[in-house]
Amino acid sequence: MKKASCCWTQFIVTCGLASVFVTGGCSYDASQLRALPDAADGAGGMPGQTDAAGTGGQTDAGRSEAASSLDARGIPISDGRSDGLPADTSDVGSPHDAAVDGPFIVSCSTGYHNGGDGNCVTAGTCSTGYHDGGAGTCVVSGVCSTGYHDGGTGTCVLIGACLTGYRDGGAGACVVSGTCSTGYHDGGTGTCVLVGVCSTGYHDGGAGSCVVSGTCSTGYHSDGTGTCVVVGACSTGYHNGGTGTCVVSGTCSTGYHDGGTGTCVASGTCSAGYHDGGGGSCLVSGTCSAGYNNCSGTCSASSCGGSCPIKTCSGETGICTCG
């Protein structure tokens, strides 16, 4: 390493961000020094020195010019280069031909932009660990620019939109089509809604899935009030009308009637232990409805008759007995 002595010759010693003026009586590493522009008549102790205090021959104008060549940190200003070297016109148009402010890029050459980490990269690309935030600006991978969100694959799209094959999971996040975010389910139309809620025109089919109103999921039917319940069950105040459909208690579906116990059976039949008491109503076997008698063994509205030689009948509303 060359060592030299400087006497009244002005230099800038550059070491990291520090810069100082070196005057007579010092030693320096010549490789680390850069001479400042000479004053009006030359530098340090040379003819033309006009400064009475012996400041290396630098005039006030020279000192002003030298000071204007330094930035706030004391580093020579170099026409837009961040390495402190003079401008190199051979790289004009390269990504490095950019205005900088410390580590942050102010602008990049045409066809280049900030890759996210302060380096100029080809437009449309980003530096490693960064991606397009949606508006063309590179942001840290995993986040998106304001007004954008993950479209499902990590690509940023406008909030409210999702990429093909994805949909809003209910809370705004994009999920694979056919699925919903936790706490949400398909409301019936393919839109995710809160669990327990269905889209307009749909209701719970019984198992929690939304189906068209008036229908139920497989294995479920209306309980009589429109709510889907397991087949065979009915809501309070309703019962099986005979066909499996829930109807108001005390009534039966068309083609069915009370078999005697309150259960609906096919018209013309009665439940076990019951028979037609006359007029089609089911009564306990051996009894007849008012206006009917059982003199012939079946309830009828006729007078006593039958095979008994001697018949006693309590009347048209009674029972004929043999004797």
C-alpha positions as a Python dict, from the first residue, in 0.01 Angstrom:
ca = {
    (1, 'M'): (0, 0, 0),
    (2, 'K'): (149, 336, -98),
    (3, 'K'): (180, 600, 168),
    (4, 'A'): (235, 968, 97),
    (5, 'S'): (239, 1298, 280),
    (6, 'C'): (5, 1575, 186),
    (7, 'C'): (95, 1932, 231),
    (8, 'W'): (-186, 2178, 169),
    (9, 'T'): (-323, 1965, -109),
    (10, 'Q'): (-692, 1906, -51),
    (11, 'F'): (-841, 1558, -79),
    (12, 'I'): (-1149, 1378, 38),
    (13, 'V'): (-1079, 1066, 239),
    (14, 'T'): (-1366, 829, 177),
    (15, 'C'): (-1424, 548, 428),
    (16, 'G'): (-1777, 415, 447),
    (17, 'L'): (-1990, 730, 475),
    (18, 'A'): (-1725, 950, 646),
    (19, 'S'): (-1546, 1228, 455),
    (20, 'V'): (-1297, 1484, 582),
    (21, 'F'): (-1055, 1736, 438),
    (22, 'V'): (-690, 1644, 484),
    (23, 'T'): (-433, 1922, 511),
    (24, 'G'): (-60, 1943, 568),
    (25, 'G'): (124, 1704, 794),
    (26, 'C'): (-85, 1387, 742),
    (27, 'S'): (-27, 1048, 587),
    (28, 'Y'): (-288, 885, 370),
    (29, 'D'): (-361, 581, 165),
    (30, 'A'): (-346, 707, -191),
    (31, 'S'): (-591, 439, -309),
    (32, 'Q'): (-859, 577, -75),
    (33, 'L'): (-830, 944, -179),
    (34, 'R'): (-994, 1143, -452),
    (35, 'A'): (-855, 1489, -534),
    (36, 'L'): (-1099, 1774, -528),
    (37, 'P'): (-1102, 2017, -820),
    (38, 'D'): (-818, 2267, -792),
    (39, 'A'): (-893, 2619, -684),
    (40, 'A'): (-863, 2910, -920),
    (41, 'D'): (-480, 2899, -952),
    (42, 'G'): (-405, 2543, -836),
    (43, 'A'): (-388, 2352, -511),
    (44, 'G'): (-181, 2361, -193),
    (45, 'G'): (129, 2575, -197),
    (46, 'M'): (129, 2619, -574),
    (47, 'P'): (153, 2955, -745),
    (48, 'G'): (-179, 3136, -751),
    (49, 'Q'): (-265, 3067, -389),
    (50, 'T'): (-482, 3360, -282),
    (51, 'D'): (-601, 3243, 58),
    (52, 'A'): (-410, 3430, 331),
    (53, 'A'): (-481, 3159, 591),
    (54, 'G'): (-295, 2896, 390),
    (55, 'T'): (-581, 2669, 299),
    (56, 'G'): (-415, 2498, 9),
    (57, 'G'): (-462, 2786, -233),
    (58, 'Q'): (-832, 2729, -254),
    (59, 'T'): (-1033, 3046, -305),
    (60, 'D'): (-1374, 3102, -154),
    (61, 'A'): (-1522, 3018, -494),
    (62, 'G'): (-1321, 2695, -501),
    (63, 'R'): (-1436, 2596, -158),
    (64, 'S'): (-1796, 2664, -256),
    (65, 'E'): (-1760, 2452, -569),
    (66, 'A'): (-1603, 2168, -372),
    (67, 'A'): (-1877, 2179, -110),
    (68, 'S'): (-2148, 2166, -375),
    (69, 'S'): (-1989, 1848, -510),
    (70, 'L'): (-2066, 1663, -186),
    (71, 'D'): (-2394, 1518, -64),
    (72, 'A'): (-2529, 1546, 293),
    (73, 'R'): (-2302, 1259, 396),
    (74, 'G'): (-1987, 1411, 247),
    (75, 'I'): (-1976, 1167, -46),
    (76, 'P'): (-1903, 1307, -394),
    (77, 'I'): (-2215, 1355, -603),
    (78, 'S'): (-2180, 1143, -915),
    (79, 'D'): (-2463, 1209, -1157),
    (80, 'G'): (-2707, 950, -1029),
    (81, 'R'): (-2471, 661, -946),
    (82, 'S'): (-2496, 505, -602),
    (83, 'D'): (-2134, 378, -595),
    (84, 'G'): (-1981, 727, -583),
    (85, 'L'): (-1805, 686, -919),
    (86, 'P'): (-1834, 935, -1204),
    (87, 'A'): (-2122, 886, -1441),
    (88, 'D'): (-2055, 619, -1700),
    (89, 'T'): (-2240, 696, -2021),
    (90, 'S'): (-2173, 344, -2148),
    (91, 'D'): (-2455, 202, -1932),
    (92, 'V'): (-2727, 451, -2026),
    (93, 'G'): (-3053, 264, -2060),
    (94, 'S'): (-2948, -16, -1824),
    (95, 'P'): (-3155, -87, -1510),
    (96, 'H'): (-2880, 78, -1306),
    (97, 'D'): (-2922, 414, -1479),
    (98, 'A'): (-3161, 524, -1205),
    (99, 'A'): (-3195, 804, -955),
    (100, 'V'): (-3147, 675, -602),
    (101, 'D'): (-3204, 801, -251),
    (102, 'G'): (-2999, 580, -22),
    (103, 'P'): (-3128, 223, -72),
    (104, 'F'): (-3459, 335, -225),
    (105, 'I'): (-3505, 385, -597),
    (106, 'V'): (-3664, 709, -707),
    (107, 'S'): (-3694, 606, -1071),
    (108, 'C'): (-3569, 341, -1314),
    (109, 'S'): (-3489, 348, -1684),
    (110, 'T'): (-3762, 288, -1939),
    (111, 'G'): (-3862, -78, -1938),
    (112, 'Y'): (-3755, -128, -1577),
    (113, 'H'): (-3914, -70, -1238),
    (114, 'N'): (-3849, -120, -866),
    (115, 'G'): (-3841, -495, -801),
    (116, 'G'): (-3959, -438, -444),
    (117, 'D'): (-3621, -442, -272),
    (118, 'G'): (-3492, -120, -429),
    (119, 'N'): (-3328, -280, -733),
    (120, 'C'): (-3439, -200, -1087),
    (121, 'V'): (-3569, -510, -1267),
    (122, 'T'): (-3742, -568, -1599),
    (123, 'A'): (-4097, -434, -1595),
    (124, 'G'): (-4346, -713, -1528),
    (125, 'T'): (-4106, -900, -1301),
    (126, 'C'): (-4014, -861, -935),
    (127, 'S'): (-3711, -936, -720),
    (128, 'T'): (-3690, -1268, -534),
    (129, 'G'): (-3934, -1265, -240),
    (130, 'Y'): (-4159, -1009, -407),
    (131, 'H'): (-4453, -1028, -650),
    (132, 'D'): (-4703, -805, -829),
    (133, 'G'): (-4935, -660, -563),
    (134, 'G'): (-5213, -631, -821),
    (135, 'A'): (-5156, -279, -950),
    (136, 'G'): (-4818, -355, -1106),
    (137, 'T'): (-4611, -258, -802),
    (138, 'C'): (-4387, -524, -646),
    (139, 'V'): (-4472, -605, -284),
    (140, 'V'): (-4356, -872, -40),
    (141, 'S'): (-4482, -1217, -143),
    (142, 'G'): (-4796, -1315, 48),
    (143, 'V'): (-4942, -964, 63),
    (144, 'C'): (-5124, -751, -194),
    (145, 'S'): (-5153, -381, -269),
    (146, 'T'): (-5441, -177, -126),
    (147, 'G'): (-5767, -274, -298),
    (148, 'Y'): (-5637, -619, -398),
    (149, 'H'): (-5636, -964, -237),
    (150, 'D'): (-5527, -1322, -303),
    (151, 'G'): (-5734, -1455, -594),
    (152, 'G'): (-5689, -1813, -470),
    (153, 'T'): (-5349, -1910, -609),
    (154, 'G'): (-5144, -1632, -453),
    (155, 'T'): (-5196, -1394, -744),
    (156, 'C'): (-5339, -1057, -638),
    (157, 'V'): (-5671, -954, -795),
    (158, 'L'): (-5926, -683, -720),
    (159, 'I'): (-6111, -734, -392),
    (160, 'G'): (-6445, -902, -467),
    (161, 'A'): (-6304, -1102, -758),
    (162, 'C'): (-6146, -1449, -763),
    (163, 'L'): (-5947, -1641, -1024),
    (164, 'T'): (-6115, -1906, -1241),
    (165, 'G'): (-6184, -2216, -1032),
    (166, 'Y'): (-6217, -2014, -711),
    (167, 'R'): (-6500, -1825, -544),
    (168, 'D'): (-6567, -1610, -238),
    (169, 'G'): (-6569, -1848, 59),
    (170, 'G'): (-6816, -1625, 241),
    (171, 'A'): (-6580, -1405, 438),
    (172, 'G'): (-6419, -1248, 130),
    (173, 'A'): (-6129, -1491, 91),
    (174, 'C'): (-6112, -1691, -234),
    (175, 'V'): (-6144, -2069, -195),
    (176, 'V'): (-6171, -2358, -439),
    (177, 'S'): (-6510, -2359, -614),
    (178, 'G'): (-6752, -2598, -444),
    (179, 'T'): (-6608, -2525, -100),
    (180, 'C'): (-6663, -2245, 151),
    (181, 'S'): (-6461, -2086, 430),
    (182, 'T'): (-6496, -2220, 784),
    (183, 'G'): (-6836, -2119, 926),
    (184, 'Y'): (-6992, -2083, 581),
    (185, 'H'): (-7175, -2318, 343),
    (186, 'D'): (-7346, -2316, 3),
    (187, 'G'): (-7668, -2115, 32),
    (188, 'G'): (-7822, -2318, -250),
    (189, 'T'): (-7718, -2104, -547),
    (190, 'G'): (-7344, -2162, -520),
    (191, 'T'): (-7288, -1856, -302),
    (192, 'C'): (-7133, -1915, 40),
    (193, 'V'): (-7343, -1788, 332),
    (194, 'L'): (-7324, -1833, 708),
    (195, 'V'): (-7400, -2186, 831),
    (196, 'G'): (-7768, -2201, 931),
    (197, 'V'): (-7869, -1949, 666),
    (198, 'C'): (-7979, -2015, 306),
    (199, 'S'): (-8014, -1795, -1),
    (200, 'T'): (-8353, -1652, -93),
    (201, 'G'): (-8584, -1929, -222),
    (202, 'Y'): (-8391, -2201, -39),
    (203, 'H'): (-8415, -2359, 306),
    (204, 'D'): (-8251, -2627, 520),
    (205, 'G'): (-8328, -2962, 360),
    (206, 'G'): (-8302, -3134, 696),
    (207, 'A'): (-7936, -3232, 703),
    (208, 'G'): (-7808, -2874, 696),
    (209, 'S'): (-7779, -2841, 319),
    (210, 'C'): (-7982, -2570, 147),
    (211, 'V'): (-8241, -2697, -103),
    (212, 'V'): (-8522, -2532, -298),
    (213, 'S'): (-8801, -2423, -65),
    (214, 'G'): (-9083, -2682, -54),
    (215, 'T'): (-8843, -2974, -100),
    (216, 'C'): (-8627, -3167, 143),
    (217, 'S'): (-8302, -3360, 129),
    (218, 'T'): (-8310, -3737, 77),
    (219, 'G'): (-8442, -3909, 391),
    (220, 'Y'): (-8626, -3597, 507),
    (221, 'H'): (-8975, -3456, 452),
    (222, 'S'): (-9191, -3167, 565),
    (223, 'D'): (-9306, -3191, 926),
    (224, 'G'): (-9634, -3025, 826),
    (225, 'T'): (-9513, -2672, 887),
    (226, 'G'): (-9258, -2666, 605),
    (227, 'T'): (-8957, -2761, 815),
    (228, 'C'): (-8772, -3069, 693),
    (229, 'V'): (-8745, -3354, 945),
    (230, 'V'): (-8651, -3720, 925),
    (231, 'V'): (-8909, -3922, 732),
    (232, 'G'): (-9166, -4071, 974),
    (233, 'A'): (-9159, -3775, 1210),
    (234, 'C'): (-9403, -3483, 1217),
    (235, 'S'): (-9422, -3155, 1403),
    (236, 'T'): (-9637, -3121, 1714),
    (237, 'G'): (-10004, -3105, 1611),
    (238, 'Y'): (-9941, -3306, 1293),
    (239, 'H'): (-9935, -3677, 1211),
    (240, 'N'): (-9895, -3918, 922),
    (241, 'G'): (-10194, -3867, 693),
    (242, 'G'): (-10161, -4222, 561),
    (243, 'T'): (-9917, -4168, 275),
    (244, 'G'): (-9633, -4048, 492),
    (245, 'T'): (-9723, -3684, 450),
    (246, 'C'): (-9773, -3491, 772),
    (247, 'V'): (-10124, -3346, 810),
    (248, 'V'): (-10308, -3178, 1093),
    (249, 'S'): (-10390, -3428, 1367),
    (250, 'G'): (-10750, -3562, 1336),
    (251, 'T'): (-10742, -3547, 956),
    (252, 'C'): (-10608, -3785, 694),
    (253, 'S'): (-10479, -3758, 343),
    (254, 'T'): (-10716, -3812, 52),
    (255, 'G'): (-10817, -4182, 25),
    (256, 'Y'): (-10744, -4245, 393),
    (257, 'H'): (-10947, -4225, 713),
    (258, 'D'): (-10916, -4289, 1086),
    (259, 'G'): (-10878, -4666, 1137),
    (260, 'G'): (-11027, -4637, 1485),
    (261, 'T'): (-10715, -4556, 1686),
    (262, 'G'): (-10640, -4222, 1530),
    (263, 'T'): (-10406, -4371, 1276),
    (264, 'C'): (-10491, -4305, 914),
    (265, 'V'): (-10555, -4617, 705),
    (266, 'A'): (-10691, -4671, 356),
    (267, 'S'): (-11058, -4595, 324),
    (268, 'G'): (-11275, -4913, 358),
    (269, 'T'): (-11036, -5073, 609),
    (270, 'C'): (-10997, -5043, 983),
    (271, 'S'): (-10721, -5098, 1232),
    (272, 'A'): (-10697, -5436, 1410),
    (273, 'G'): (-10985, -5482, 1662),
    (274, 'Y'): (-11204, -5239, 1479),
    (275, 'H'): (-11464, -5275, 1209),
    (276, 'D'): (-11692, -5063, 1002),
    (277, 'G'): (-11957, -4942, 1252),
    (278, 'G'): (-12179, -4826, 969),
    (279, 'G'): (-12131, -4547, 725),
    (280, 'G'): (-11760, -4625, 692),
    (281, 'S'): (-11650, -4516, 1039),
    (282, 'C'): (-11429, -4762, 1225),
    (283, 'L'): (-11554, -4865, 1572),
    (284, 'V'): (-11455, -5133, 1820),
    (285, 'S'): (-11561, -5468, 1681),
    (286, 'G'): (-11918, -5561, 1793),
    (287, 'T'): (-12043, -5203, 1813),
    (288, 'C'): (-12218, -4996, 1554),
    (289, 'S'): (-12263, -4633, 1483),
    (290, 'A'): (-12593, -4460, 1573),
    (291, 'G'): (-12871, -4571, 1334),
    (292, 'Y'): (-12699, -4903, 1259),
    (293, 'N'): (-12745, -5249, 1412),
    (294, 'N'): (-12545, -5567, 1421),
    (295, 'C'): (-12840, -5809, 1407),
    (296, 'S'): (-12698, -5975, 1096),
    (297, 'G'): (-12342, -5979, 1231),
    (298, 'T'): (-12247, -5664, 1049),
    (299, 'C'): (-12361, -5314, 1123),
    (300, 'S'): (-12642, -5216, 893),
    (301, 'A'): (-12939, -4984, 890),
    (302, 'S'): (-13195, -5267, 820),
    (303, 'S'): (-13442, -5427, 1069),
    (304, 'C'): (-13349, -5737, 1258),
    (305, 'G'): (-13303, -6034, 1035),
    (306, 'G'): (-13067, -6313, 977),
    (307, 'S'): (-13064, -6685, 1048),
    (308, 'C'): (-13199, -6679, 1404),
    (309, 'P'): (-13544, -6841, 1425),
    (310, 'I'): (-13644, -6613, 1707),
    (311, 'K'): (-13489, -6270, 1703),
    (312, 'T'): (-13509, -5998, 1955),
    (313, 'C'): (-13380, -5667, 1853),
    (314, 'S'): (-13335, -5369, 2073),
    (315, 'G'): (-13429, -5154, 1785),
    (316, 'E'): (-13275, -5010, 1480),
    (317, 'T'): (-13002, -4860, 1693),
    (318, 'G'): (-12950, -5176, 1903),
    (319, 'I'): (-12819, -5525, 1857),
    (320, 'C'): (-13041, -5813, 1754),
    (321, 'T'): (-12995, -6124, 1965),
    (322, 'C'): (-13112, -6477, 1898),
    (323, 'G'): (-13346, -6640, 2145),
}
